[in-house]
């Protein structure tokens, strides 16, 4: 009987160790903070998995998840059409401790890819807001971005030179802004955006549209 009891105890302990690898169960490492953005116009809603564990379900284009805590380590990322078992894009990536990262599902139909960028979730200085941009358009080589406030004053002017590249973080006063995203050829993308005090914003530029994600 003692041998059976010891065997059962070993199985229980082993099962607990295996369960600790998923989600955020680790007590010894500072968890990472991860969020996912659907920036693939033709993909429709997506399900996203980390190490085959569901991270988010039916995430629509131009939408983002909140940040979720996740154990650091080598992780397998996978995007699928919502409700499907077929992968749109997969990637293995090493997630560091206490790191905030955004995972972007980008690309056109049947040519989706995953982009990862490191985030700075610190509070914008003073009474300012903060804006950053990311290139998520596989079919466009580069973009030039400008933003003007209501008085017409320019608040930033920057270039995204390649897929996955990001701009600096631009602290700027809150207010209403007109943002222009200009590719090397063709018509620019123009949008208006209200930026609020103390909020961080990410401008995501795809092949055909640009949109802004707020991170409080």
BALUM-317466 format. One record per residue (C-alpha): x, y, z. Coordinates in steps of 0.1 Angstrom, whole numbers, padded with zeros to 4 digits, always signed. Example, Ala and Ser with C-alpha at 12.3 -4.5 7.8 and 13.67 -1.06 7.14 Angstrom:
2
+0123-0045+0078
+0137-0011+0071
# end
This chain:
216
+0000+0000+0000
+0028+0024+0008
+0043+0018-0026
+0010+0026-0043
+0006+0058-0022
+0041+0069-0032
+0034+0063-0069
+0002+0083-0067
+0020+0112-0050
+0046+0112-0078
+0020+0113-0105
+0002+0143-0088
+0035+0162-0084
+0045+0155-0120
+0011+0167-0133
+0015+0199-0113
+0049+0205-0128
+0036+0201-0164
+0006+0224-0157
+0030+0251-0145
+0044+0256-0181
+0013+0271-0195
-0003+0305-0190
+0012+0323-0160
+0016+0298-0132
+0053+0302-0125
+0062+0316-0091
+0099+0319-0098
+0100+0341-0128
+0085+0375-0135
+0058+0370-0162
+0058+0386-0196
+0029+0408-0207
+0016+0399-0242
-0012+0412-0264
-0023+0404-0299
-0035+0427-0327
-0053+0416-0358
-0038+0436-0387
-0045+0412-0415
-0073+0427-0436
-0082+0395-0454
-0080+0370-0426
-0113+0378-0409
-0116+0370-0372
-0088+0350-0358
-0081+0326-0329
-0046+0329-0314
-0027+0302-0296
+0005+0301-0275
+0019+0266-0272
-0015+0253-0284
-0033+0270-0255
-0060+0295-0266
-0049+0331-0260
-0079+0348-0276
-0109+0338-0297
-0125+0355-0327
-0103+0387-0327
-0116+0409-0355
-0095+0430-0378
-0083+0463-0363
-0088+0451-0328
-0064+0441-0300
-0065+0420-0269
-0057+0434-0235
-0022+0425-0221
-0022+0391-0205
+0005+0378-0182
+0024+0348-0196
+0053+0326-0185
+0086+0336-0202
+0105+0311-0223
+0105+0297-0259
+0069+0299-0271
+0051+0287-0302
+0027+0313-0315
-0001+0304-0339
-0029+0324-0356
-0058+0305-0371
-0091+0316-0388
-0117+0316-0360
-0130+0281-0354
-0105+0265-0377
-0078+0240-0371
-0057+0253-0400
-0028+0277-0392
-0025+0311-0409
+0009+0318-0395
+0032+0302-0368
+0064+0313-0352
+0086+0303-0323
+0099+0331-0302
+0118+0335-0270
+0098+0356-0245
+0119+0373-0218
+0110+0378-0182
+0091+0410-0173
+0088+0420-0209
+0059+0436-0226
+0054+0426-0263
+0028+0431-0290
+0022+0403-0314
+0008+0415-0347
-0009+0392-0372
-0002+0410-0406
-0004+0403-0443
-0028+0396-0470
-0051+0366-0476
-0031+0333-0476
+0001+0352-0469
-0002+0361-0432
+0028+0366-0410
+0035+0374-0373
+0054+0405-0362
+0066+0410-0326
+0076+0444-0311
+0088+0453-0277
+0066+0477-0258
+0072+0505-0233
+0043+0506-0209
+0056+0534-0187
+0034+0564-0182
+0038+0593-0206
+0056+0623-0190
+0037+0651-0174
+0003+0657-0189
+0013+0644-0223
+0002+0614-0244
+0025+0591-0265
+0022+0579-0300
+0042+0552-0318
+0038+0536-0353
+0046+0501-0367
+0050+0490-0403
+0026+0460-0408
+0022+0460-0446
+0042+0432-0463
+0034+0446-0498
+0047+0481-0492
+0084+0488-0488
+0082+0519-0466
+0060+0547-0453
+0065+0583-0443
+0043+0595-0414
+0034+0630-0403
+0010+0643-0377
-0004+0678-0372
-0025+0692-0344
-0055+0715-0349
-0033+0745-0354
-0015+0729-0382
+0017+0724-0362
+0037+0693-0370
+0042+0670-0340
+0062+0643-0356
+0077+0633-0390
+0092+0598-0393
+0098+0570-0417
+0090+0533-0413
+0116+0517-0436
+0107+0480-0436
+0081+0454-0424
+0081+0452-0386
+0100+0485-0381
+0087+0509-0355
+0090+0546-0350
+0103+0562-0318
+0078+0569-0290
+0066+0605-0295
+0054+0623-0263
+0029+0649-0275
+0002+0671-0259
-0033+0656-0259
-0057+0668-0286
-0070+0661-0320
-0045+0652-0347
-0045+0646-0385
-0022+0618-0393
-0009+0612-0429
+0007+0579-0439
+0024+0582-0473
+0037+0551-0493
+0064+0555-0519
+0037+0557-0546
-0001+0561-0547
-0025+0580-0525
-0017+0586-0488
-0037+0572-0460
-0052+0600-0438
-0069+0596-0405
-0079+0618-0376
-0073+0607-0340
-0080+0621-0306
-0051+0615-0282
-0059+0617-0245
-0036+0625-0215
-0017+0597-0200
-0026+0571-0228
-0002+0553-0250
-0012+0547-0287
+0001+0524-0314
-0005+0534-0350
-0006+0502-0371
-0001+0507-0409
-0013+0478-0431
-0013+0475-0469
-0046+0494-0473
-0055+0511-0440
-0040+0525-0409
-0056+0524-0374
-0048+0533-0339
-0048+0510-0308
-0050+0527-0274
-0032+0512-0243
-0043+0528-0210
# end
